[in-house]
Amino acid sequence: MATPNTTFSSGAVLTAEQVNSLPFGVVARQSINTAFTTVAPHTTLQANGATLTINEVNGRLYRVNYSGYPYPIGGQQSVVMSLFRAGVEVKQFNIFTGSMSTIFAPNFGTSFLYLATASASITWTVRIAAFSANTSVQDFGNATLLRQFWIEDLGKP
């Protein structure tokens, strides 16, 4: 990891390259106030409505974040949540039975770091499925418990 420059002298010039390497912060966000419930076959990953499209820039680091409420509405079982970039699964999260409740939907949050290798318009999505039992699972949401999806530009590493 690079060591930050903390020695600044009078007359130093901040270059355009240095400024363009700084983080841009949140570049896309979505809040969803409705629940998504899978349809048969429930063990197939299904888009839960969380979709963001950004213009990725080559060489920049992005943090993709999702916060939802996975809920085994069809009975006690594990839930799979997956993050897709341009239709390709890049990360899968298995939320196992021991951490699930059939009474309430616990909050689940995750982050994924991605270094862009080309400049392009890219769509990110979140998908959900039942782990093994072919019964419905849900990503719960309402006006109080929002499902949130956001992407941050962390700058050039």
FIRO-606924 format. One record per residue (C-alpha): residue number from 1; x, y, z. Coordinates in Angstrom, 3 decimals, always signed. Layout:
% residues N
<r><num>NUM</num><xx>X</xx><yy>Y</yy><zz>Z</zz></r>
...
//
This chain:
% residues 157
<r><num>1</num><xx>+0.000</xx><yy>+0.000</yy><zz>+0.000</zz></r>
<r><num>2</num><xx>+1.280</xx><yy>+3.445</yy><zz>-0.857</zz></r>
<r><num>3</num><xx>+2.282</xx><yy>+5.749</yy><zz>+1.964</zz></r>
<r><num>4</num><xx>+0.261</xx><yy>+8.964</yy><zz>+1.994</zz></r>
<r><num>5</num><xx>+2.195</xx><yy>+12.182</yy><zz>+1.458</zz></r>
<r><num>6</num><xx>+1.742</xx><yy>+14.222</yy><zz>+4.609</zz></r>
<r><num>7</num><xx>+4.593</xx><yy>+16.668</yy><zz>+4.044</zz></r>
<r><num>8</num><xx>+3.344</xx><yy>+19.700</yy><zz>+2.202</zz></r>
<r><num>9</num><xx>+5.443</xx><yy>+22.716</yy><zz>+1.482</zz></r>
<r><num>10</num><xx>+4.557</xx><yy>+26.249</yy><zz>+0.551</zz></r>
<r><num>11</num><xx>+4.288</xx><yy>+26.695</yy><zz>-3.211</zz></r>
<r><num>12</num><xx>+3.513</xx><yy>+23.006</yy><zz>-3.929</zz></r>
<r><num>13</num><xx>+1.184</xx><yy>+22.481</yy><zz>-6.893</zz></r>
<r><num>14</num><xx>-1.702</xx><yy>+20.010</yy><zz>-6.902</zz></r>
<r><num>15</num><xx>-1.724</xx><yy>+18.463</yy><zz>-10.383</zz></r>
<r><num>16</num><xx>-4.736</xx><yy>+17.513</yy><zz>-12.507</zz></r>
<r><num>17</num><xx>-3.614</xx><yy>+13.862</yy><zz>-12.314</zz></r>
<r><num>18</num><xx>-3.659</xx><yy>+13.991</yy><zz>-8.516</zz></r>
<r><num>19</num><xx>-7.110</xx><yy>+15.597</yy><zz>-8.447</zz></r>
<r><num>20</num><xx>-8.482</xx><yy>+13.079</yy><zz>-10.967</zz></r>
<r><num>21</num><xx>-7.215</xx><yy>+10.239</yy><zz>-8.764</zz></r>
<r><num>22</num><xx>-9.247</xx><yy>+11.408</yy><zz>-5.746</zz></r>
<r><num>23</num><xx>-12.440</xx><yy>+9.522</yy><zz>-4.807</zz></r>
<r><num>24</num><xx>-15.671</xx><yy>+10.747</yy><zz>-6.404</zz></r>
<r><num>25</num><xx>-17.828</xx><yy>+9.289</yy><zz>-3.597</zz></r>
<r><num>26</num><xx>-21.299</xx><yy>+7.847</yy><zz>-4.233</zz></r>
<r><num>27</num><xx>-21.873</xx><yy>+7.603</yy><zz>-7.996</zz></r>
<r><num>28</num><xx>-25.215</xx><yy>+5.741</yy><zz>-7.937</zz></r>
<r><num>29</num><xx>-27.800</xx><yy>+4.785</yy><zz>-5.342</zz></r>
<r><num>30</num><xx>-31.212</xx><yy>+3.180</yy><zz>-5.090</zz></r>
<r><num>31</num><xx>-33.702</xx><yy>+2.780</yy><zz>-2.240</zz></r>
<r><num>32</num><xx>-36.498</xx><yy>+0.227</yy><zz>-2.597</zz></r>
<r><num>33</num><xx>-39.524</xx><yy>+0.308</yy><zz>-0.297</zz></r>
<r><num>34</num><xx>-41.179</xx><yy>-2.911</yy><zz>-1.493</zz></r>
<r><num>35</num><xx>-40.502</xx><yy>-6.610</yy><zz>-0.904</zz></r>
<r><num>36</num><xx>-39.403</xx><yy>-9.031</yy><zz>-3.606</zz></r>
<r><num>37</num><xx>-40.565</xx><yy>-12.661</yy><zz>-3.372</zz></r>
<r><num>38</num><xx>-39.196</xx><yy>-15.419</yy><zz>-5.596</zz></r>
<r><num>39</num><xx>-41.422</xx><yy>-17.410</yy><zz>-7.943</zz></r>
<r><num>40</num><xx>-40.954</xx><yy>-21.086</yy><zz>-8.841</zz></r>
<r><num>41</num><xx>-38.373</xx><yy>-22.464</yy><zz>-9.317</zz></r>
<r><num>42</num><xx>-37.251</xx><yy>-20.756</yy><zz>-6.118</zz></r>
<r><num>43</num><xx>-33.715</xx><yy>-22.218</yy><zz>-6.257</zz></r>
<r><num>44</num><xx>-32.978</xx><yy>-20.184</yy><zz>-9.427</zz></r>
<r><num>45</num><xx>-31.370</xx><yy>-16.767</yy><zz>-8.830</zz></r>
<r><num>46</num><xx>-33.915</xx><yy>-14.022</yy><zz>-9.570</zz></r>
<r><num>47</num><xx>-33.394</xx><yy>-10.260</yy><zz>-9.898</zz></r>
<r><num>48</num><xx>-34.769</xx><yy>-8.587</yy><zz>-6.768</zz></r>
<r><num>49</num><xx>-35.198</xx><yy>-5.128</yy><zz>-8.302</zz></r>
<r><num>50</num><xx>-31.855</xx><yy>-3.715</yy><zz>-7.133</zz></r>
<r><num>51</num><xx>-30.241</xx><yy>-2.431</yy><zz>-10.341</zz></r>
<r><num>52</num><xx>-27.696</xx><yy>+0.330</yy><zz>-10.906</zz></r>
<r><num>53</num><xx>-25.879</xx><yy>+1.418</yy><zz>-14.071</zz></r>
<r><num>54</num><xx>-22.688</xx><yy>+3.468</yy><zz>-13.858</zz></r>
<r><num>55</num><xx>-19.995</xx><yy>+4.622</yy><zz>-16.251</zz></r>
<r><num>56</num><xx>-16.949</xx><yy>+2.805</yy><zz>-14.925</zz></r>
<r><num>57</num><xx>-13.576</xx><yy>+4.401</yy><zz>-15.587</zz></r>
<r><num>58</num><xx>-10.523</xx><yy>+2.261</yy><zz>-16.281</zz></r>
<r><num>59</num><xx>-8.182</xx><yy>+2.007</yy><zz>-13.284</zz></r>
<r><num>60</num><xx>-10.645</xx><yy>+3.263</yy><zz>-10.667</zz></r>
<r><num>61</num><xx>-11.653</xx><yy>+1.298</yy><zz>-7.575</zz></r>
<r><num>62</num><xx>-15.364</xx><yy>+0.907</yy><zz>-6.808</zz></r>
<r><num>63</num><xx>-17.154</xx><yy>-0.322</yy><zz>-3.674</zz></r>
<r><num>64</num><xx>-20.546</xx><yy>-1.886</yy><zz>-4.424</zz></r>
<r><num>65</num><xx>-22.822</xx><yy>-2.005</yy><zz>-1.355</zz></r>
<r><num>66</num><xx>-26.151</xx><yy>-3.692</yy><zz>-0.686</zz></r>
<r><num>67</num><xx>-28.339</xx><yy>-3.724</yy><zz>+2.399</zz></r>
<r><num>68</num><xx>-31.485</xx><yy>-5.839</yy><zz>+2.428</zz></r>
<r><num>69</num><xx>-33.701</xx><yy>-8.068</yy><zz>+4.539</zz></r>
<r><num>70</num><xx>-33.562</xx><yy>-11.719</yy><zz>+3.396</zz></r>
<r><num>71</num><xx>-36.514</xx><yy>-13.674</yy><zz>+4.751</zz></r>
<r><num>72</num><xx>-37.450</xx><yy>-17.359</yy><zz>+4.287</zz></r>
<r><num>73</num><xx>-41.145</xx><yy>-16.688</yy><zz>+3.746</zz></r>
<r><num>74</num><xx>-41.782</xx><yy>-20.269</yy><zz>+2.513</zz></r>
<r><num>75</num><xx>-40.347</xx><yy>-21.893</yy><zz>+5.658</zz></r>
<r><num>76</num><xx>-37.035</xx><yy>-22.285</yy><zz>+7.444</zz></r>
<r><num>77</num><xx>-34.182</xx><yy>-22.520</yy><zz>+4.934</zz></r>
<r><num>78</num><xx>-31.042</xx><yy>-20.757</yy><zz>+3.792</zz></r>
<r><num>79</num><xx>-31.054</xx><yy>-17.869</yy><zz>+1.314</zz></r>
<r><num>80</num><xx>-28.583</xx><yy>-17.104</yy><zz>-1.468</zz></r>
<r><num>81</num><xx>-27.950</xx><yy>-13.486</yy><zz>-2.486</zz></r>
<r><num>82</num><xx>-25.655</xx><yy>-12.761</yy><zz>-5.434</zz></r>
<r><num>83</num><xx>-24.087</xx><yy>-9.666</yy><zz>-6.939</zz></r>
<r><num>84</num><xx>-23.880</xx><yy>-9.503</yy><zz>-10.739</zz></r>
<r><num>85</num><xx>-21.769</xx><yy>-7.186</yy><zz>-12.894</zz></r>
<r><num>86</num><xx>-22.864</xx><yy>-6.961</yy><zz>-16.556</zz></r>
<r><num>87</num><xx>-24.827</xx><yy>-10.211</yy><zz>-16.172</zz></r>
<r><num>88</num><xx>-21.905</xx><yy>-12.157</yy><zz>-14.654</zz></r>
<r><num>89</num><xx>-21.972</xx><yy>-13.269</yy><zz>-11.025</zz></r>
<r><num>90</num><xx>-19.028</xx><yy>-11.742</yy><zz>-9.146</zz></r>
<r><num>91</num><xx>-19.938</xx><yy>-12.578</yy><zz>-5.544</zz></r>
<r><num>92</num><xx>-22.339</xx><yy>-14.961</yy><zz>-3.834</zz></r>
<r><num>93</num><xx>-23.464</xx><yy>-14.681</yy><zz>-0.228</zz></r>
<r><num>94</num><xx>-25.050</xx><yy>-17.701</yy><zz>+1.470</zz></r>
<r><num>95</num><xx>-27.133</xx><yy>-16.752</yy><zz>+4.480</zz></r>
<r><num>96</num><xx>-27.539</xx><yy>-20.010</yy><zz>+6.355</zz></r>
<r><num>97</num><xx>-30.520</xx><yy>-21.354</yy><zz>+8.257</zz></r>
<r><num>98</num><xx>-28.960</xx><yy>-20.732</yy><zz>+11.672</zz></r>
<r><num>99</num><xx>-28.961</xx><yy>-16.977</yy><zz>+11.070</zz></r>
<r><num>100</num><xx>-32.462</xx><yy>-16.866</yy><zz>+9.550</zz></r>
<r><num>101</num><xx>-35.807</xx><yy>-16.414</yy><zz>+11.272</zz></r>
<r><num>102</num><xx>-39.316</xx><yy>-17.153</yy><zz>+10.050</zz></r>
<r><num>103</num><xx>-40.620</xx><yy>-14.437</yy><zz>+12.386</zz></r>
<r><num>104</num><xx>-38.708</xx><yy>-11.380</yy><zz>+11.143</zz></r>
<r><num>105</num><xx>-36.270</xx><yy>-10.375</yy><zz>+8.427</zz></r>
<r><num>106</num><xx>-32.815</xx><yy>-9.507</yy><zz>+9.831</zz></r>
<r><num>107</num><xx>-30.767</xx><yy>-6.839</yy><zz>+8.103</zz></r>
<r><num>108</num><xx>-28.052</xx><yy>-8.114</yy><zz>+5.781</zz></r>
<r><num>109</num><xx>-25.391</xx><yy>-5.786</yy><zz>+4.457</zz></r>
<r><num>110</num><xx>-22.363</xx><yy>-6.419</yy><zz>+2.303</zz></r>
<r><num>111</num><xx>-19.698</xx><yy>-4.650</yy><zz>+0.260</zz></r>
<r><num>112</num><xx>-17.649</xx><yy>-5.752</yy><zz>-2.741</zz></r>
<r><num>113</num><xx>-14.525</xx><yy>-4.024</yy><zz>-4.105</zz></r>
<r><num>114</num><xx>-13.980</xx><yy>-3.939</yy><zz>-7.863</zz></r>
<r><num>115</num><xx>-11.113</xx><yy>-2.439</yy><zz>-9.866</zz></r>
<r><num>116</num><xx>-12.333</xx><yy>-1.382</yy><zz>-13.326</zz></r>
<r><num>117</num><xx>-10.149</xx><yy>-2.707</yy><zz>-16.138</zz></r>
<r><num>118</num><xx>-11.899</xx><yy>-0.766</yy><zz>-18.908</zz></r>
<r><num>119</num><xx>-14.101</xx><yy>+2.301</yy><zz>-19.284</zz></r>
<r><num>120</num><xx>-17.688</xx><yy>+1.278</yy><zz>-20.021</zz></r>
<r><num>121</num><xx>-21.316</xx><yy>+1.647</yy><zz>-18.989</zz></r>
<r><num>122</num><xx>-21.929</xx><yy>-1.279</yy><zz>-16.614</zz></r>
<r><num>123</num><xx>-25.111</xx><yy>-2.538</yy><zz>-14.951</zz></r>
<r><num>124</num><xx>-24.895</xx><yy>-4.075</yy><zz>-11.487</zz></r>
<r><num>125</num><xx>-27.767</xx><yy>-6.177</yy><zz>-10.070</zz></r>
<r><num>126</num><xx>-28.602</xx><yy>-8.192</yy><zz>-6.962</zz></r>
<r><num>127</num><xx>-30.348</xx><yy>-11.573</yy><zz>-7.245</zz></r>
<r><num>128</num><xx>-31.861</xx><yy>-13.866</yy><zz>-4.626</zz></r>
<r><num>129</num><xx>-32.816</xx><yy>-17.551</yy><zz>-4.427</zz></r>
<r><num>130</num><xx>-33.665</xx><yy>-20.320</yy><zz>-2.000</zz></r>
<r><num>131</num><xx>-30.569</xx><yy>-22.378</yy><zz>-1.176</zz></r>
<r><num>132</num><xx>-31.986</xx><yy>-25.887</yy><zz>-1.567</zz></r>
<r><num>133</num><xx>-35.649</xx><yy>-26.180</yy><zz>-0.556</zz></r>
<r><num>134</num><xx>-37.834</xx><yy>-25.160</yy><zz>-3.488</zz></r>
<r><num>135</num><xx>-40.013</xx><yy>-22.780</yy><zz>-1.449</zz></r>
<r><num>136</num><xx>-40.230</xx><yy>-19.008</yy><zz>-1.709</zz></r>
<r><num>137</num><xx>-37.773</xx><yy>-16.614</yy><zz>-0.134</zz></r>
<r><num>138</num><xx>-38.085</xx><yy>-12.870</yy><zz>+0.096</zz></r>
<r><num>139</num><xx>-35.982</xx><yy>-9.742</yy><zz>+0.235</zz></r>
<r><num>140</num><xx>-38.281</xx><yy>-7.795</yy><zz>+2.519</zz></r>
<r><num>141</num><xx>-38.797</xx><yy>-4.070</yy><zz>+2.209</zz></r>
<r><num>142</num><xx>-41.315</xx><yy>-1.398</yy><zz>+3.174</zz></r>
<r><num>143</num><xx>-41.442</xx><yy>+2.334</yy><zz>+3.893</zz></r>
<r><num>144</num><xx>-39.549</xx><yy>+1.843</yy><zz>+7.173</zz></r>
<r><num>145</num><xx>-37.182</xx><yy>-0.975</yy><zz>+6.181</zz></r>
<r><num>146</num><xx>-35.710</xx><yy>+0.223</yy><zz>+2.900</zz></r>
<r><num>147</num><xx>-33.576</xx><yy>-2.071</yy><zz>+0.765</zz></r>
<r><num>148</num><xx>-30.602</xx><yy>+0.020</yy><zz>-0.379</zz></r>
<r><num>149</num><xx>-28.063</xx><yy>-0.424</yy><zz>-3.174</zz></r>
<r><num>150</num><xx>-25.232</xx><yy>+2.046</yy><zz>-3.792</zz></r>
<r><num>151</num><xx>-21.875</xx><yy>+2.283</yy><zz>-5.536</zz></r>
<r><num>152</num><xx>-18.949</xx><yy>+4.414</yy><zz>-4.397</zz></r>
<r><num>153</num><xx>-15.969</xx><yy>+5.520</yy><zz>-6.473</zz></r>
<r><num>154</num><xx>-12.922</xx><yy>+5.153</yy><zz>-4.200</zz></r>
<r><num>155</num><xx>-10.475</xx><yy>+6.735</yy><zz>-6.654</zz></r>
<r><num>156</num><xx>-7.311</xx><yy>+5.339</yy><zz>-8.161</zz></r>
<r><num>157</num><xx>-5.427</xx><yy>+2.956</yy><zz>-5.889</zz></r>
//
